[in-house]
Amino acid sequence: MRALVTGAGGLLGRALVPVLRQAGHEVRGLTHRDADVTDYQALSLSIREFRPDWVMHLAAYTRVDDCERHPDRARVNEVGARNAALAAAGSEAAILLISTDYVFDGSAAVPYREPDPTGPLNVYGVSKLDGERAVREVHPRPLIVRSSWFYGPLGSNFVDSMLDKARAGEALRVVDDQRGSPTLTTDLAEAVVLLVATAAFGTYHCTGSGDCTWYDLAAHAFEVAGLKPRLGRTDSASFAAPARRPAYSVLSNALYEQVTGHRMPHWRDAVSRHVRATAGPARVAS
C-alpha cells in the first residue's frame, strides 16, 4: 500500500508514519511546510505526484481554546478535509479522516456510538464536524475515525505537561468533571493500520479502552512515575477556559472491535507504558 499522510509533523502523524513503514507500506508524510492543505492546487499536486492508494488526512488545527478566540483559525479543519478528499478522489485514492469526540455535546450517560446525534459545544468541534460532512459529501469511499484525548511520545500533550509541572514542584489543580478516554497515539496508529486493511469504509470510534477524568489521568501518570505533587481537583467552571468542553465524551469502540477483531488497550495500561518509556528515572517533586 502507498499512503500519503497529511499532518505528518503532528502528534499523531509522528506516530502513524513509522507504524505504516514498519508494516511494510510505502509512505509519504506531508507537513505544513510541504503542502498547505487549505491550498487545493498544492495539495492535489503532491497527491498526484505520489499516486497513493490512501490519503490519510491528519492535518488539523487542534488548539481548542484558540479556535474559540480566533474562529478563522479553525477553518483549516473543514477546508483542509474537503481539499484532501477532493484530491484523493481525483487520484482514485481512498480517504481517511481523523476526527474527534468533541463533535458530541456531552449529555450522554453511556458511550457514544457512531450514529448518535452530534452537537458540538465549541468552534473546534463544529469545524471538525464540518470536515466530516465535507469528506462524506465529496468522496465515495470515506473512512472517518473519531478518537479522543491524545497523548504520545513525539509532541506536547497533557500527560507529559503534568509530569513536567510535578517535577518542577508546582501545586496542581486538575479538572475532575470531564470524562473521556485517553488515547496513546502509537496505539491509535496501529489501530488505524488494522482498520485500513479491512477496507470497511464508514465512521468508527477508536480510543483507549475505559474512561476517566483529567484528574484521574494525571493521578495515574504521577503514580507510575513515582511522583507525589500537591494535587487538587477543580471543575470546568472554575477553570474558566474560553471553549466549553463536553462533560462526557466517552466513545464506544464496539464497531471498530467487530470489524477488526482487535481490542484497544486500557487507558491505564497505555499511560503506564508511555510514562515508563519516556519519563526516565522518577524524580519525586518536593
SVG drawing of the C-alpha trace seen along z (x, -y; Angstrom):
<svg xmlns="http://www.w3.org/2000/svg" viewBox="-29 -36 46 47">
<polyline fill="none" stroke="black" stroke-width="0.4" points="0.0,0.0 1.1,-3.5 -0.1,-6.1 0.2,-9.8 -0.2,-11.3 -1.0,-15.0 -0.2,-16.5 2.9,-14.2 4.6,-16.6 1.8,-16.5 1.4,-14.3 -0.5,-11.5 1.3,-11.9 4.7,-11.3 3.3,-8.0 1.4,-6.9 4.2,-7.4 6.7,-5.0 3.9,-2.4 2.9,-2.4 6.5,-1.9 7.1,0.9 4.0,2.6 5.7,2.6 3.8,-0.2 5.3,-3.0 4.7,-6.3 5.0,-10.0 4.4,-12.3 3.5,-15.9 4.0,-18.6 2.6,-22.2 5.9,-23.2 5.4,-20.6 1.9,-21.5 -0.7,-23.8 -3.9,-21.8 -6.0,-24.9 -4.3,-25.3 -6.1,-22.7 -3.7,-23.0 -0.6,-22.4 -2.2,-19.5 -3.6,-18.0 -0.2,-18.2 1.5,-16.4 -1.1,-13.6 -0.9,-13.2 2.9,-13.0 2.9,-10.2 -0.1,-8.3 -1.2,-6.9 -3.7,-4.2 -4.8,-6.1 -4.7,-9.7 -4.6,-9.8 -5.7,-13.3 -4.4,-14.2 -3.7,-17.9 -5.8,-20.0 -5.8,-23.0 -6.4,-21.4 -5.9,-24.2 -9.4,-24.2 -9.4,-27.5 -7.5,-29.3 -10.2,-28.2 -12.8,-29.8 -10.9,-33.1 -10.0,-33.1 -12.6,-31.1 -10.9,-31.7 -8.0,-29.5 -10.4,-26.5 -11.3,-26.9 -8.5,-24.5 -10.4,-21.7 -13.2,-21.9 -11.4,-23.3 -8.4,-21.1 -10.6,-18.0 -12.6,-18.9 -9.5,-19.5 -7.8,-16.3 -11.0,-14.3 -11.4,-16.0 -7.7,-15.5 -7.9,-11.9 -11.0,-11.2 -9.3,-12.8 -6.4,-10.4 -8.7,-7.4 -7.2,-7.1 -9.3,-6.2 -9.5,-8.9 -9.0,-8.6 -10.0,-11.5 -9.2,-11.7 -12.0,-13.4 -12.8,-13.9 -15.1,-13.2 -15.8,-16.9 -18.5,-16.5 -20.8,-15.4 -22.4,-17.6 -21.5,-15.5 -25.1,-15.0 -25.0,-11.2 -24.6,-8.8 -23.3,-5.8 -20.5,-5.7 -21.4,-7.4 -21.9,-5.2 -21.3,-6.3 -24.9,-7.0 -25.7,-9.0 -26.8,-12.7 -23.9,-15.2 -24.0,-18.6 -20.6,-20.2 -20.2,-22.8 -17.3,-24.7 -15.8,-26.1 -13.3,-23.4 -15.9,-20.7 -18.1,-22.4 -15.1,-22.7 -14.3,-19.0 -17.9,-18.0 -17.9,-20.2 -14.8,-18.4 -16.5,-15.0 -19.5,-16.2 -17.3,-17.6 -15.4,-14.3 -18.6,-12.3 -20.0,-14.8 -17.1,-14.7 -15.6,-11.2 -17.3,-7.9 -15.0,-5.9 -14.6,-7.8 -13.1,-6.3 -13.6,-8.5 -12.1,-7.7 -13.2,-9.6 -10.8,-9.5 -10.1,-11.5 -7.6,-12.8 -4.4,-12.2 -1.0,-11.9 2.2,-10.3 5.9,-10.3 6.6,-12.7 4.9,-16.0 3.4,-18.2 0.5,-16.6 -1.4,-16.7 0.4,-13.7 3.9,-14.9 2.9,-18.5 1.6,-17.3 4.7,-15.3 6.9,-18.3 4.9,-20.5 5.0,-17.9 8.8,-17.6 9.1,-21.3 7.3,-21.3 4.2,-23.0 0.9,-22.7 -1.6,-21.4 -5.4,-21.6 -6.9,-19.4 -10.4,-19.3 -12.5,-16.4 -15.9,-16.9 -15.0,-16.0 -14.9,-12.3 -13.4,-10.7 -11.0,-8.1 -7.2,-8.9 -5.7,-7.5 -2.0,-6.8 -1.0,-7.9 1.1,-4.8 -1.9,-2.6 -4.2,-4.6 -1.7,-4.4 -1.6,-0.6 -5.4,-0.6 -5.7,-2.7 -3.4,-0.4 -5.6,2.6 -8.8,0.7 -7.5,-0.5 -6.6,3.1 -10.2,4.1 -11.3,1.6 -14.6,1.3 -15.5,-2.3 -17.6,-4.4 -17.3,-6.1 -15.7,-4.4 -14.9,-5.3 -11.5,-4.2 -10.0,-5.3 -8.2,-3.8 -10.5,-1.4 -12.2,-2.5 -12.7,-6.1 -11.6,-8.6 -11.5,-12.3 -8.5,-14.6 -7.8,-14.4 -7.8,-10.5 -5.4,-10.6 -2.9,-12.9 -3.1,-11.0 -2.3,-7.7 0.6,-9.2 2.1,-10.5 1.7,-7.2 3.5,-5.4 6.3,-8.0 6.7,-7.8 5.8,-11.5 3.8,-12.9 2.8,-16.5 0.3,-18.6 -2.7,-17.6 -6.2,-19.0 -9.5,-18.8 -11.3,-21.6 -14.3,-21.9 -14.7,-23.3 -16.5,-26.4 -13.5,-27.3 -11.0,-26.6 -12.9,-29.1 -11.5,-28.0 -12.7,-30.0 -14.2,-26.9 -16.8,-24.7 -15.9,-21.0 -18.4,-18.1 -18.8,-16.7 -19.0,-13.2 -17.3,-12.3 -16.6,-8.6 -16.8,-6.8 -17.8,-3.2 -15.2,-1.1 -17.7,1.8 -18.0,1.3 -14.2,1.0 -13.7,4.2 -16.3,6.0 -14.7,5.1 -11.1,5.6 -11.3,8.2 -8.9,6.0 -9.5,4.5 -7.8,1.3 -5.5,1.4 -7.0,0.0 -6.0,-3.7 -4.3,-2.8 -2.0,-0.2 -1.3,-2.7 -0.4,-5.5 1.8,-3.2 3.7,-2.1 4.1,-5.7 5.4,-7.0 7.9,-4.2 9.1,-4.6 9.5,-8.3 9.9,-9.6 13.2,-8.0 14.1,-7.6 11.4,-9.0 12.2,-12.2 9.8,-12.9 8.6,-16.5 9.2,-18.5"/>
</svg>
